[in-house]
């Protein structure tokens, strides 16, 4: 059963969980209500490991979460349609005895509002619209509506926010909330249920872990006797078998310090911390570097190919670490760490591919650079940033960036002076 974290205002969270009871056999809902949408960042950061999927009452909290934990398929939101707007207009018309005359409205975009009014052939007399985004504040939105009402420019307000609604009502402003309808919630719950089924089939994918003790032949050469080597191999195998038991997987010894563990994707992903602990033990026992590559696939063959790609990438990295290659081509470096990086070795855009080919840059390297910029939220970067975070040597990093500039995929936007002697460092930005 999948744990669903429901995020939104108190009243919205209650409605969603109540309507979600019909899916109790496949989903367990956990309430994470807020008073201000900006609390979303703290909620998802604190409880991200406690839920499988985040379900947001609106797009704004989804956008905050996306900026916090990154874009992922485990983020779902209710997209309000014209229905919610019609509901608020009906409430206003009934209680105000007047339909959309001199009103202030806050909306994430004017598109829904324009489409709604166009379909019912209504032209507003006086309408003041405030578009909001993740940088907006509740205080800013309250002030927008309140100032217009106090100056006599409006006779009421429509808002998407419960906190704004409650504050305006307290101030005496006739206020009506644009909230999601039961129909919109049920539709989103159906999508969520379908996603949960997809996650189930994804979790049952075959997973192959390749664990390799590097330079095992040198350990063999340094062994005092064959007995010492055999004792070491038994100790390493015992450590791996204990981990294998946690995975309910199968261990296959390939020789020369290389081991394969077969399990499922869901189990492997839930035991990443145990894998890191196992790698630490293996490294101490063998006094050698241990590399790990994990591959997922629909078949054993495809999972093993992806695991081979993953361990090769792990060996290329100076700091090693765990690397995963998923069935869709997504690569994940430094798995389970703060510096975890996701990128793909695929690009579908032919024109873009031609530019990379002309620049003599691999898709993998470009996507790795792009993923770093997104993860660190960098508007710009220097060569030093790339050498620090991607472990590229300086000459290779400079070649890649200069070549990207030559094919118009990056640009120089300035320079920064260094505290040491030498020329200033150029500042770059991806286009």
N, C-alpha and C positions, 0 to 999 in steps of 0.2 A: 504494500500500500504506500502511495506517495504522499509525503507531507507537503501541504500547500500553505505557504505563508501569505495571508491576506493583509494587504497594506492599504490604508485609506482613513478617512475621517471615521469616528466612532459609529455614526449612524449607518454609513455605507458598509462598513465591515460587518456589522450585525446583519444587514439585509443579505449580503453576499453569502455569509455562512448559513443563514437560514434557508436560502434558496438552493444552497449546495448540498443539502441533506440527502437529496435523491442520488448523489454520487458517493455516499458514505462507504459503499463497498469497495471503491477503488481509490478514494482520496480522503485524507485526513486534513481538515482545515484548522490552521492555527491563527489566532487573531493578533495582529500587530497594528493597532490603531494609533493615529497621531492627531495632534491639535493643529500643527502647522506642517505643510507638505515637505518643508526642508528637513524635518526629522527623519525622512526616508533614508537619508544617507547614513545616519547612525544606526537605524534599524537593520538595514541590509548588511552593513559592515559587522555588526555585533552578532547577528543570528543567521548569517549566510550558510553556516555549516549545519544548522539545525533543520533546514528545509530543503526539499528537492526542487520546488518551483515557487517563484514569487508571483503573486497575482495582485495586480494593482487596480484600485477603483477608478483610476483615471490616467491620462497620458502624462500629466506633469510629474507625478511621483515615479512613473516608469522611466521618464527621462533622467530624473535625479539618480535612480538606481543604476541605469545604464552607464552613467558617468562615474559611478562609484565602483561597481564590480565588473564593468565591461559588457559589451553586447553579447548576449547569450540566448540560447533557445529556451532557457529556464526562466525567462522574464516575459510575462503575459499581462496585458492591460485591457480594460474595458474601454472600447472606443465609443464615446457617446455620439449618437446620430441626431437627426432632426427630432426624434421622438422626445428626448429630454427637453429640447427647446420648446416644442409645442406644449409640453406639460407646464412649464414655467409661464408661458404666455397665457394659457387658460386660467391658471391660478391668478395671474395679475389682472386679466380681464374680468374675472368673477368678483374679486375683492375690491378692485379699483374702479369698477364700472367704466373702464376706459381701456382700449386695446393699443398698446405700444405707442403711447403718446408721451414725449418728453421723458425718456428713460436712459439710464446708463447701464452698460453691459460690459462685463469682463469675459474674454474668450481667448483660448490659446491660438486660435486662428479665426479669421472672419469667414472662412469658406463655408462651414456648417451653417452659420447664421444666415448668410446670403442665400444659400440653397434652400433653407427652410422657409424663408420669407418669400422667395421666388415661387415656390410650389403652392403657396396659399394666396398668391397675388396680393400681398400686403406691402405698402410702401410706408415706412415709418415717418411720422411727422418730425420728431427731433430725437435722434439717437446718438449717444456718445459711446464709442467703443474703446476699450483698453485691452490691447493684446498683452498677454503675460508669457513669461518663460521661466526657466529654472533659476534665473537671477532675480526674479521679482520677489517682493516681500508682501506678507499679509498687510502690514502697515501701509505700504504704498497703494495697495488696491483699496483698502478702506478709505484712505485719504482721497483717492480719485472719485469714488462714489459720493462721499460725504461733502466734499467741496462743491460738487455740481448741485447737490440737493440743497445745501445751505444758501447757495447763490441764486436759487430759484430756477435754475436751468433744467432741472429734472423733477419729476414727481414720484419717482420710484427707481429701483435698481434690480438688475438680474445678475447673479453671481454664481460662479462654479464652485466656490469655496465655502465650506461649512463655517470656518472661523470668521470669514468676512461677513457671511449671512448673519451670524449671531451678534457680531459687533454692531452692524448697521441696524439690526432690529432693536438692539439696546439703545441706540442713539435716536430711535424714533423714525428711521427711514423705512418707508414701505419697501420691503425687500423680498424677492422670490428667488429660490435656488434652482439653478439648472443642474439637475442631478440625473443619474442614469435611471432608466426604467427597468422594471422587472424583465421585460422582453430582451433588453440589451444585456442584462446580467446573465440570463439563461443562455443566450446565444454564445456569450464569451465562456460560460461554464462548459458548454458542449465542445468548444474549441480546446479548452483546457483538458477536458477528459480525453479527447483524441490525442493531444500531445502526451498525456500520461501513458496512453497505450503505446505510443511511438517510443517513449523512453523505456518502457518495459522491454520491447523488442530490441532496442539498442543495448540495454543492459545485459541481454542474453547473448549478445555477439560473442564470438570467440576472441579471447585475449591471449597473446603469447608474450611472455617476458623472457628476454635473453639477458642473463647475468654473467659477466665475464671478469675473471681475475686477470688483469693485464700483465703481460710479460711473465706468464706462468712458467715458461721454460727457464727463466733465470732463477726462479724459486727452486726448480728441479735441480739446477746446477749447483745451487748453494746448499742444498740439503746435505746434512752430515751423513745420513745413511738413507737407504730406501725405506727403513722403518719410520724415520722422521717424516718423510714425505707421505707415507701411507697414513700416519696418524693425523697429519694436517688435512689430507683429503677427507678422512672420516669426520673430522671436526667441522670442516666446511660443509660437508654434506648434511651433517646433523643440524646445523644452523638453517640450511636451506629447507630441510624437511619440516622443521618446526614452523617456518614461514608458510611452506606449502600446505600444511595442515590448516592454517588460518584461512587460506584461500579455497580450501577444499579442491585443490588442483593436483596436477600430475607433474612430477619432476623427472626430467630426462637429462642424464649426464652425457655431454658430447665429447668430453675429454679435453685435456690441455687447459683446464680452468674455465671452461665454458659450460653453462647450464641453461636448459630451457624449462620454463614452467608454463603449463597450459591451464587456463581457467576461463572465467567469463569477464566481460568488460565491467559489469556492475560490481562484482566482487573485488576486482583489481582496484577500481577507483575508490572503493570504500576502505582499502587497506594501504593507501599510499604511505601513511605515517609508519606502519609496520614494515613496509618495504625499505624506507629510509633507515630505520633502526637495524634491519637485517644487513643492509649495505655497510653500515658503520661497523657492525660486528665482523663481517667478512673481511673488511679492510684491515681491522686490528689483528685478526687471526692470521692473515696471510702477509701482513706488513706490505701490502701492495694496493695500487689503485683499482677500484672496482667500477666498471661501467655497466649501465643498465639501459636497455632499449625495449620499449613496449609497443606492440602492434595490435590493432583491432581489425577485424574483418568479418564478412559474412561466412567465409569458409576458412578452414585451417590454413590453406595455402596462402590466401590473401593476407591473413593475420601474420603469418610467418614472414612474408615479404616485407610487410610494414615494420615488423620488429627488427629485421635486418637493416632497413633504412634508418630506424631510430638509433640503433646502437652505433652505426657508422657515424651519425651526426654527433652522438655523445662523445665518441673518440676524437672528433675534430675539435671539440671545445676544450679549452685549456683547463677550465674548472670542472670538467666532466658533468656530473649530475644526471638525473633521470630524464629521458626523452621519450615522448609518446608520438606515434604516427597513427592518426585515425583513418577510418575507411574512406573519408571524403577528401583526404590529402592534407588535412590540418596537422601541423607539427606543434608540439608543446615542449618547450625547453624549460629546464630548471623546475620540473613539476613539483608542486607542493610548497614552493618557496615564494617569498615576497616578490622576487624578480622574475616570476614565471612569465614566459613569453609565448604567445600563440601566433602562428603564421601558416601560410600554405605554400606548397611547391607548385600550385596550379594557378593559372590566370586564363580566363575565357576570352578576354578582349584581344582580337587579332592585331589591331593597330598598336596596342600597348606592347604586345609581344614583339612586334617588329622593332619598336624603339629600344626595348631591352636587348634584343639581339644585336642591333646596331651599336649599342653601348657596350656590348660584350659583358653583360651582367646577367647572372642567373635569376630566375624567378624566385628561387629560395632566398637569395641575398636581398633582393628588393623587398620582398614580403617581410623578411626579418627586420629590415630597417623601418618599414612602414608600421609594423606591429610595435616596435620600440617607441616610435614617435607617438603613437596612439596611447600606449600603456602609461608612458610618463607625461602625457598631455603636453608635449613640447610643441610650441608654435614654431620654434626654430631650433637648430642644433649646430654643434661644431664637430670637427673631426675627433676631438678629445672625448666628446660624448659617446661616439661610436666605439672608440677603443676601450672606454671604461665599461660600457654596458654590454657590448656585443663581443668583446674580446678579439676584435679584429686588430691586426697590426696596423700601424699608422699609414704606411705606404699603400696597403690594400684598401683601407677605408677612404683615403684621399682619392685613389684611382676610381673607386665606385662612385663617389659623390661628384667628382669632376666629370665623369662620363655621363652621369644622369643630367648634369647641367647642359652638356653638349647636345643631348637629345630632348631638351626642354621638359624634363620630368622633375627637375629641381632648379633652384636659382639662388644666387648669392644676394643676401639682403642687407649685409653690413659687415662690420668687423668689430672685434673686441680686443682691447689691449691687454697684454699679459704683464703680470707683476715682474717677471724675469725679462732679461734682455731678449731681443729677437723681434721678428715681424709679428704684427697683430694677427690673431686667428680669424679666419673668415667665418661668417655666420650664414648657414644655409636654411632653406625651407623647401619641403616637397611641394610640388604643384598638384 
